[in-house]
Amino acid sequence: MNDEVFMGVQLQLRDKKYRVKAGITVFKALEQVNIPSESVLATRNGELITEDEVLKEGDIITLVAVISGGSIFPLNG
């Protein structure tokens, strides 16, 4: 990234960074960058935020991949 002034909102998922405009919800931002909202949790400054949170100019949103699964072994033997 160069030294130009950052405008908008940055979304970061692992080593990928995306930029979206401020004033939209987390849900809309994820939709714009083609990330399913059910596949990630969004945090701002280490705090979990909901998908209806409106993003502000200069926000840096860290996305944490949600991992689901279960045991491959039956619970009762």
MDTraj code that builds the backbone (N, CA, C; nanometers):
import mdtraj as md
import numpy as np

residues = "MET ASN ASP GLU VAL PHE MET GLY VAL GLN LEU GLN LEU ARG ASP LYS LYS TYR ARG VAL LYS ALA GLY ILE THR VAL PHE LYS ALA LEU GLU GLN VAL ASN ILE PRO SER GLU SER VAL LEU ALA THR ARG ASN GLY GLU LEU ILE THR GLU ASP GLU VAL LEU LYS GLU GLY ASP ILE ILE THR LEU VAL ALA VAL ILE SER GLY GLY SER ILE PHE PRO LEU ASN GLY".split()
xyz = np.array([
    [0.0839, -0.1173, 0.0000],
    [0.0000, 0.0000, 0.0000],
    [0.0889, 0.1244, 0.0000],
    [0.0508, 0.2255, -0.0750],
    [0.1334, 0.3459, -0.0804],
    [0.0931, 0.4461, 0.0276],
    [0.1474, 0.5672, 0.0210],
    [0.1261, 0.6656, 0.1265],
    [0.0025, 0.7528, 0.1075],
    [-0.0817, 0.7233, 0.0066],
    [-0.2000, 0.8060, -0.0135],
    [-0.2965, 0.7896, 0.1030],
    [-0.3808, 0.8889, 0.1232],
    [-0.4753, 0.8891, 0.2345],
    [-0.5829, 0.7846, 0.2092],
    [-0.6098, 0.7022, 0.3089],
    [-0.7117, 0.5983, 0.2984],
    [-0.8486, 0.6591, 0.3207],
    [-0.9392, 0.6341, 0.2286],
    [-1.0766, 0.6800, 0.2419],
    [-1.1674, 0.5582, 0.2387],
    [-1.2738, 0.5616, 0.3136],
    [-1.3681, 0.4505, 0.3167],
    [-1.3387, 0.3575, 0.4323],
    [-1.3721, 0.2312, 0.4116],
    [-1.3610, 0.1281, 0.5141],
    [-1.2763, 0.0141, 0.4581],
    [-1.1915, -0.0400, 0.5422],
    [-1.1119, -0.1556, 0.5009],
    [-1.1643, -0.2802, 0.5706],
    [-1.1877, -0.3851, 0.4925],
    [-1.2226, -0.5160, 0.5464],
    [-1.1007, -0.6047, 0.5280],
    [-1.0657, -0.6790, 0.6306],
    [-0.9497, -0.7665, 0.6205],
    [-0.9889, -0.9075, 0.6625],
    [-0.9652, -1.0032, 0.5711],
    [-0.9896, -1.1445, 0.5976],
    [-0.8614, -1.2186, 0.5667],
    [-0.7989, -1.2708, 0.6696],
    [-0.6672, -1.3352, 0.6588],
    [-0.5700, -1.2375, 0.5942],
    [-0.5135, -1.2711, 0.4792],
    [-0.4162, -1.1822, 0.4155],
    [-0.4772, -1.0987, 0.3029],
    [-0.6101, -1.1006, 0.2903],
    [-0.6769, -1.0223, 0.1857],
    [-0.7399, -0.8973, 0.2446],
    [-0.7281, -0.7872, 0.1707],
    [-0.7874, -0.6612, 0.2127],
    [-0.8828, -0.6118, 0.1051],
    [-0.9963, -0.5609, 0.1494],
    [-1.0987, -0.5084, 0.0601],
    [-1.1339, -0.3672, 0.1046],
    [-1.1750, -0.2837, 0.0115],
    [-1.2200, -0.1484, 0.0457],
    [-1.3641, -0.1314, 0.0019],
    [-1.4418, -0.0714, 0.0908],
    [-1.5813, -0.0385, 0.0616],
    [-1.6078, 0.1026, 0.1105],
    [-1.7190, 0.1599, 0.0666],
    [-1.7510, 0.2953, 0.1104],
    [-1.8077, 0.2944, 0.2523],
    [-1.7896, 0.4023, 0.3219],
    [-1.8458, 0.4196, 0.4561],
    [-1.9958, 0.4452, 0.4437],
    [-2.0681, 0.4255, 0.5544],
    [-2.2106, 0.4554, 0.5579],
    [-2.2998, 0.3384, 0.5217],
    [-2.2410, 0.2214, 0.4984],
    [-2.3202, 0.1021, 0.4710],
    [-2.3039, 0.0050, 0.5872],
    [-2.3915, -0.0939, 0.5930],
    [-2.3837, -0.1918, 0.7016],
    [-2.2757, -0.2963, 0.6721],
    [-2.2372, -0.3669, 0.7756],
    [-2.1429, -0.4776, 0.7606],
    [-2.2000, -0.5774, 0.6593],
    [-2.3287, -0.6093, 0.6704],
    [-2.3919, -0.7042, 0.5789],
    [-2.3765, -0.6600, 0.4335],
    [-2.4065, -0.5337, 0.4053],
    [-2.3970, -0.4803, 0.2697],
    [-2.2516, -0.4821, 0.2211],
    [-2.1573, -0.4478, 0.3092],
    [-2.0154, -0.4482, 0.2733],
    [-1.9705, -0.5888, 0.2349],
    [-2.0112, -0.6874, 0.3136],
    [-1.9744, -0.8258, 0.2837],
    [-2.0350, -0.8697, 0.1504],
    [-2.1583, -0.8291, 0.1273],
    [-2.2255, -0.8602, 0.0017],
    [-2.1482, -0.8014, -0.1170],
    [-2.1004, -0.6786, -0.1016],
    [-2.0282, -0.6110, -0.2092],
    [-1.8972, -0.6802, -0.2453],
    [-1.8336, -0.7428, -0.1485],
    [-1.7053, -0.8102, -0.1753],
    [-1.7218, -0.9622, -0.1866],
    [-1.8472, -1.0065, -0.1981],
    [-1.8799, -1.1481, -0.2205],
    [-1.8315, -1.2422, -0.1105],
    [-1.8481, -1.1976, 0.0151],
    [-1.8175, -1.2836, 0.1293],
    [-1.9503, -1.3141, 0.1982],
    [-1.9902, -1.4413, 0.2068],
    [-2.1160, -1.4752, 0.2743],
    [-2.1122, -1.4323, 0.4213],
    [-2.2133, -1.3590, 0.4641],
    [-2.2130, -1.3052, 0.6012],
    [-2.2120, -1.4158, 0.7063],
    [-2.2666, -1.5325, 0.6726],
    [-2.2691, -1.6413, 0.7707],
    [-2.1336, -1.7115, 0.7841],
    [-2.0378, -1.6745, 0.6994],
    [-1.9072, -1.7411, 0.7031],
    [-1.8024, -1.6668, 0.7859],
    [-1.8361, -1.5456, 0.8344],
    [-1.7386, -1.4659, 0.9088],
    [-1.8024, -1.3947, 1.0274],
    [-1.7185, -1.3577, 1.1236],
    [-1.7555, -1.2662, 1.2315],
    [-1.6762, -1.1390, 1.2093],
    [-1.7393, -1.0247, 1.2277],
    [-1.6734, -0.8963, 1.2065],
    [-1.6344, -0.8351, 1.3404],
    [-1.5117, -0.7804, 1.3462],
    [-1.4663, -0.7105, 1.4659],
    [-1.4093, -0.5740, 1.4275],
    [-1.4271, -0.4794, 1.5183],
    [-1.3686, -0.3454, 1.5032],
    [-1.3010, -0.3133, 1.6347],
    [-1.1718, -0.2845, 1.6281],
    [-1.0932, -0.2557, 1.7486],
    [-1.1056, -0.3675, 1.8524],
    [-1.1073, -0.4914, 1.8041],
    [-1.1128, -0.6063, 1.8932],
    [-1.2499, -0.6374, 1.9500],
    [-1.3517, -0.5599, 1.9115],
    [-1.4874, -0.5806, 1.9621],
    [-1.5741, -0.6410, 1.8519],
    [-1.6493, -0.7435, 1.8862],
    [-1.7412, -0.8048, 1.7915],
    [-1.8502, -0.7045, 1.7532],
    [-1.8806, -0.6936, 1.6235],
    [-1.9895, -0.6074, 1.5788],
    [-2.0882, -0.6908, 1.4976],
    [-2.2133, -0.6462, 1.4952],
    [-2.3177, -0.7202, 1.4250],
    [-2.3259, -0.6764, 1.2798],
    [-2.3937, -0.7576, 1.1987],
    [-2.3998, -0.7275, 1.0562],
    [-2.4875, -0.6074, 1.0234],
    [-2.5646, -0.5559, 1.1197],
    [-2.6430, -0.4348, 1.0950],
    [-2.5708, -0.3072, 1.1404],
    [-2.4472, -0.3216, 1.1873],
    [-2.3647, -0.2070, 1.2275],
    [-2.3281, -0.1243, 1.1045],
    [-2.3458, 0.0079, 1.1150],
    [-2.3094, 0.0967, 1.0044],
    [-2.1609, 0.1301, 1.0148],
    [-2.0905, 0.1132, 0.9045],
    [-1.9464, 0.1361, 0.9015],
    [-1.9148, 0.2836, 0.8840],
    [-1.8109, 0.3276, 0.9542],
    [-1.7711, 0.4691, 0.9535],
    [-1.6416, 0.4876, 0.8760],
    [-1.6248, 0.6064, 0.8238],
    [-1.5035, 0.6436, 0.7506],
    [-1.3804, 0.6088, 0.8335],
    [-1.2860, 0.5374, 0.7717],
    [-1.1619, 0.5025, 0.8391],
    [-1.1662, 0.3746, 0.9206],
    [-1.2837, 0.3121, 0.9319],
    [-1.2925, 0.1855, 1.0050],
    [-1.2039, 0.0798, 0.9396],
    [-1.1431, -0.0011, 1.0232],
    [-1.0731, -0.1201, 0.9770],
    [-1.1436, -0.2382, 1.0435],
    [-1.2075, -0.3187, 0.9621],
    [-1.2875, -0.4303, 1.0116],
    [-1.2114, -0.5593, 0.9854],
    [-1.1850, -0.6320, 1.0922],
    [-1.1190, -0.7609, 1.0794],
    [-1.2266, -0.8681, 1.0761],
    [-1.2190, -0.9525, 0.9741],
    [-1.3146, -1.0616, 0.9577],
    [-1.2488, -1.1913, 1.0017],
    [-1.3196, -1.2652, 1.0850],
    [-1.2697, -1.3923, 1.1360],
    [-1.3565, -1.5023, 1.0774],
    [-1.2938, -1.5964, 1.0080],
    [-1.3679, -1.7066, 0.9462],
    [-1.4321, -1.7942, 1.0536],
    [-1.5589, -1.8264, 1.0320],
    [-1.6318, -1.9149, 1.1218],
    [-1.6092, -2.0573, 1.0727],
    [-1.5678, -2.1416, 1.1623],
    [-1.5440, -2.2819, 1.1279],
    [-1.6463, -2.3659, 1.2008],
    [-1.7174, -2.4459, 1.1254],
    [-1.8153, -2.5338, 1.1883],
    [-1.7824, -2.6771, 1.1516],
    [-1.8356, -2.7638, 1.2271],
    [-1.8106, -2.9044, 1.1986],
    [-1.8508, -2.9877, 1.3174],
    [-1.8177, -3.1095, 1.3110],
    [-1.8535, -3.1983, 1.4199],
    [-1.7616, -3.3181, 1.4199],
    [-1.7904, -3.4037, 1.5081],
    [-1.7113, -3.5253, 1.5214],
    [-1.7449, -3.6225, 1.4104],
    [-1.6472, -3.6944, 1.3654],
    [-1.6731, -3.7987, 1.2664],
    [-1.7093, -3.9304, 1.3368],
    [-1.7041, -3.9278, 1.4703],
    [-1.7360, -4.0454, 1.5496],
    [-1.8715, -4.0266, 1.6167],
    [-1.9526, -4.1293, 1.6236],
    [-2.0819, -4.1171, 1.6922],
    [-2.0615, -4.0878, 1.8422],
    [-2.1534, -4.0095, 1.8984],
    [-2.1412, -3.9717, 2.0399],
    [-2.1673, -4.0885, 2.1330],
    [-2.2502, -4.1836, 2.0926],
    [-2.2822, -4.2931, 2.1835],
    [-2.2184, -4.4251, 2.1409],
    [-2.0954, -4.4147, 2.0954],
    [-2.0192, -4.5347, 2.0759],
    [-2.0002, -4.5769, 1.9381],
])
top = md.Topology()
chain = top.add_chain()
for i, resn in enumerate(residues, 1):
    res = top.add_residue(resn, chain, resSeq=i)
    for name in ("N", "CA", "C"):
        top.add_atom(name, md.element.get_by_symbol(name[0]), res)
traj = md.Trajectory(xyz[None], top)
